[in-house]
Structures are given as structure tokens and as C-alpha cells.
């Protein structure tokens, strides 16, 4: 399983599309085996869900995400967790324990940029 976390440094980014990049966690038998950081190649409508799908992501974790991106992930059977806050490593560990649930919040366009995880 691969988990992609929208990241700003070591923290979960408040907005998926405008994050610094994605920390990709490779998980086997419920444990983190490897993690790599991939720089955000740029925000373009519909691009990032395909980019992360091509990287093999099974789960996406972010503070906030727009409806179109959430729909594209759903079409590719990729689980979306939004409303996450904190350090990326801790969030992934909590997710693996079943303790992280999506709030289902949707960022509406870009007027909320910078504070989308409401």
C-alpha cells in the first residue's frame, strides 16, 4: 500500500493542490517500510490525482481538497482523507491504527486558500 500525504515540510498541508509536495509512504504489513518526498509538479485542474495515481498511491491524506480532485480519486478507487492536521509521520501511524477518519470537507475554489482544513 502507498499513502500520499500533501505536505508542507513535515506537516500535513492545509490545501492539497497548493502543497509543497507529497510525502509517499510505502506500507507493508501495517508498518512504514519507506518514505520519499516528491515535489508538487504544479497545480492544474485534474492533473494531481492522475500524477499520484501514476505513483501508485492508494490513499491520499490532506488538510483540504476540492470536490473535483476528490471525485477523480474516487473514480480511481483511491481513498481520500481530508481534515487531517499535524505531522505527516504521526498522521500515517494513526491512519494505520484506524484512528484517522476523513471529515469529508470540500474546499470551494480558491477563496479559502491557506485555510482550507475548516
LUMDO-197686 format. One record per residue (C-alpha): x, y, z; residue number from 1; residue in one letter. Coordinates in steps of 0.25 Angstrom, whole numbers, plus 5000, padded with zeros to 4 digits. Example, Ala and Ser with C-alpha at 12.3 -4.5 7.8 and 13.67 -1.06 7.14 Angstrom:
2
+------+------+------+-----+------+
|    u |    v |    w | seq | type |
+------+------+------+-----+------+
| 5049 | 4982 | 5031 |   1 |    a |
| 5055 | 4996 | 5029 |   2 |    s |
+------+------+------+-----+------+
END
This chain:
118
+------+------+------+-----+------+
|    u |    v |    w | seq | type |
+------+------+------+-----+------+
| 5000 | 5000 | 5000 |   1 |    x |
| 5005 | 5014 | 4997 |   2 |    x |
| 5000 | 5026 | 5005 |   3 |    x |
| 5002 | 5040 | 4999 |   4 |    x |
| 5001 | 5052 | 5009 |   5 |    x |
| 5000 | 5066 | 5004 |   6 |    x |
| 5012 | 5072 | 5011 |   7 |    x |
| 5018 | 5086 | 5016 |   8 |    x |
| 5031 | 5082 | 5022 |   9 |    x |
| 5028 | 5071 | 5032 |  10 |    x |
| 5013 | 5075 | 5034 |  11 |    x |
| 5000 | 5072 | 5026 |  12 |    x |
| 4997 | 5083 | 5017 |  13 |    x |
| 4984 | 5091 | 5018 |  14 |    x |
| 4982 | 5090 | 5003 |  15 |    x |
| 4984 | 5078 | 4994 |  16 |    x |
| 4986 | 5085 | 4981 |  17 |    x |
| 4996 | 5096 | 4987 |  18 |    x |
| 5004 | 5088 | 4996 |  19 |    x |
| 5020 | 5088 | 4995 |  20 |    x |
| 5019 | 5073 | 4991 |  21 |    x |
| 5015 | 5059 | 4995 |  22 |    x |
| 5021 | 5050 | 5005 |  23 |    x |
| 5019 | 5036 | 5000 |  24 |    x |
| 5019 | 5025 | 5010 |  25 |    x |
| 5021 | 5010 | 5006 |  26 |    x |
| 5014 | 5001 | 5016 |  27 |    x |
| 5015 | 4986 | 5017 |  28 |    x |
| 5008 | 4978 | 5028 |  29 |    x |
| 5003 | 4991 | 5035 |  30 |    x |
| 5017 | 4997 | 5036 |  31 |    x |
| 5024 | 5008 | 5029 |  32 |    x |
| 5035 | 5002 | 5021 |  33 |    x |
| 5040 | 5014 | 5013 |  34 |    x |
| 5036 | 5029 | 5010 |  35 |    x |
| 5040 | 5039 | 5000 |  36 |    x |
| 5037 | 5053 | 4997 |  37 |    x |
| 5032 | 5057 | 4983 |  38 |    x |
| 5031 | 5072 | 4980 |  39 |    x |
| 5018 | 5077 | 4975 |  40 |    x |
| 5019 | 5078 | 4960 |  41 |    x |
| 5009 | 5089 | 4960 |  42 |    x |
| 4994 | 5091 | 4962 |  43 |    x |
| 4986 | 5089 | 4949 |  44 |    x |
| 4971 | 5084 | 4949 |  45 |    x |
| 4971 | 5069 | 4949 |  46 |    x |
| 4986 | 5067 | 4948 |  47 |    x |
| 4990 | 5063 | 4962 |  48 |    x |
| 4980 | 5052 | 4964 |  49 |    x |
| 4986 | 5045 | 4951 |  50 |    x |
| 5000 | 5049 | 4956 |  51 |    x |
| 4998 | 5042 | 4969 |  52 |    x |
| 4991 | 5030 | 4963 |  53 |    x |
| 5003 | 5028 | 4954 |  54 |    x |
| 5012 | 5028 | 4966 |  55 |    x |
| 5003 | 5016 | 4972 |  56 |    x |
| 4996 | 5024 | 4983 |  57 |    x |
| 4985 | 5016 | 4989 |  58 |    x |
| 4981 | 5027 | 5000 |  59 |    x |
| 4982 | 5042 | 5000 |  60 |    x |
| 4983 | 5050 | 5012 |  61 |    x |
| 4982 | 5065 | 5013 |  62 |    x |
| 4976 | 5076 | 5021 |  63 |    x |
| 4967 | 5081 | 5010 |  64 |    x |
| 4963 | 5077 | 4996 |  65 |    x |
| 4954 | 5082 | 4985 |  66 |    x |
| 4942 | 5074 | 4980 |  67 |    x |
| 4947 | 5071 | 4966 |  68 |    x |
| 4960 | 5065 | 4972 |  69 |    x |
| 4952 | 5056 | 4982 |  70 |    x |
| 4944 | 5051 | 4970 |  71 |    x |
| 4955 | 5048 | 4962 |  72 |    x |
| 4962 | 5040 | 4973 |  73 |    x |
| 4949 | 5033 | 4976 |  74 |    x |
| 4948 | 5029 | 4961 |  75 |    x |
| 4962 | 5022 | 4962 |  76 |    x |
| 4958 | 5015 | 4975 |  77 |    x |
| 4967 | 5024 | 4983 |  78 |    x |
| 4963 | 5027 | 4998 |  79 |    x |
| 4963 | 5041 | 5001 |  80 |    x |
| 4965 | 5046 | 5016 |  81 |    x |
| 4963 | 5061 | 5018 |  82 |    x |
| 4962 | 5069 | 5030 |  83 |    x |
| 4976 | 5064 | 5035 |  84 |    x |
| 4985 | 5073 | 5043 |  85 |    x |
| 4999 | 5070 | 5049 |  86 |    x |
| 5012 | 5063 | 5046 |  87 |    x |
| 5011 | 5054 | 5034 |  88 |    x |
| 5018 | 5043 | 5041 |  89 |    x |
| 5009 | 5043 | 5052 |  90 |    x |
| 4996 | 5044 | 5043 |  91 |    x |
| 5001 | 5032 | 5035 |  92 |    x |
| 5003 | 5024 | 5048 |  93 |    x |
| 4989 | 5028 | 5053 |  94 |    x |
| 4983 | 5024 | 5040 |  95 |    x |
| 4989 | 5011 | 5040 |  96 |    x |
| 4983 | 5009 | 5054 |  97 |    x |
| 4970 | 5012 | 5048 |  98 |    x |
| 4969 | 5025 | 5057 |  99 |    x |
| 4969 | 5035 | 5045 | 100 |    x |
| 4955 | 5038 | 5038 | 101 |    x |
| 4952 | 5048 | 5027 | 102 |    x |
| 4944 | 5060 | 5031 | 103 |    x |
| 4938 | 5060 | 5017 | 104 |    x |
| 4941 | 5075 | 5016 | 105 |    x |
| 4942 | 5081 | 5002 | 106 |    x |
| 4950 | 5093 | 4999 | 107 |    x |
| 4941 | 5102 | 4990 | 108 |    x |
| 4950 | 5108 | 4979 | 109 |    x |
| 4962 | 5117 | 4983 | 110 |    x |
| 4955 | 5127 | 4993 | 111 |    x |
| 4959 | 5118 | 5004 | 112 |    x |
| 4974 | 5117 | 5000 | 113 |    x |
| 4983 | 5116 | 5012 | 114 |    x |
| 4972 | 5111 | 5022 | 115 |    x |
| 4964 | 5100 | 5015 | 116 |    x |
| 4964 | 5090 | 5026 | 117 |    x |
| 4952 | 5096 | 5033 | 118 |    x |
+------+------+------+-----+------+
END
